Amino acid sequence: MLFEALLDAVPLVRNGRQGHPRKRPEKLYADKAYDIPRCRRACFKRGIKVRIARRGVESSERLGQHCWVVERTLSWLSRFRRLRVRYEVRADIFLAFTQLACCLITFKQHARFC
């Protein structure tokens, strides 16, 4: 049940084209844990192309080239102790520290390439 709520909670996506922003992403990459008919139907109903590794048919290694971006970013965020161990009770304060961490990560990446 949470999978459908997660798909509906995705914020508007701007793809650089003129007009209205997309309400949902074009594709969904997922590992073998989401290879159930309910997840595939939920994506199909919302017009999202599905790229889910099938159990026993294909390896998850091909998905790795896309999923590593998420794993890498979560690793960068876990370097901030205040985010790794959540001390904040209020969600708005936690969100502020997460945004600050993202700003610092972006600044460091930008400074590295300039």
C-alpha positions, -999 to 999 in steps of 0.1 A, spaced: 0 0 0 29 24 6 42 20 -29 12 37 -44 13 65 -18 50 70 -26 42 73 -63 15 98 -56 38 119 -33 64 125 -60 66 163 -65 63 180 -99 91 172 -123 105 199 -147 121 183 -177 133 215 -194 105 216 -219 80 243 -222 45 238 -209 32 222 -177 56 202 -157 51 164 -156 33 152 -125 52 120 -124 86 107 -136 88 90 -170 106 58 -157 109 39 -124 140 18 -117 136 -7 -90 153 -39 -77 138 -74 -75 119 -67 -43 94 -47 -63 88 -74 -89 52 -80 -80 21 -74 -102 7 -48 -78 37 -25 -82 37 -29 -120 0 -22 -122 4 9 -101 31 23 -124 11 14 -155 -20 31 -142 0 63 -136 17 62 -170 52 54 -156 75 32 -176 88 4 -154 123 -10 -153 122 -36 -125 146 -65 -124 127 -98 -127 132 -125 -102 151 -154 -115 153 -140 -151 178 -111 -152 205 -99 -129 203 -67 -110 237 -56 -122 222 -37 -152 201 -17 -128 232 -8 -109 243 18 -134 212 38 -125 207 29 -88 243 38 -78 234 75 -79 209 70 -51 233 49 -30 261 73 -35 240 103 -25 228 85 7 264 77 15 273 114 11 244 124 34 254 98 60 287 116 65 268 142 84 264 128 119 234 149 127 215 132 98 229 97 104 216 97 140 184 117 140 184 139 170 157 163 157 122 155 167 106 182 145 105 173 108 111 210 97 144 212 116 155 178 102 146 190 67 166 222 72 197 202 82 192 179 52 190 209 28 220 224 44 239 191 39 228 190 3 241 226 -2 274 217 13 277 186 -9 269 206 -40 294 233 -31 321 208 -25 314 191 -58 313 224 -76 346 236 -60 362 203 -70 355 207 -107 361 244 -110 
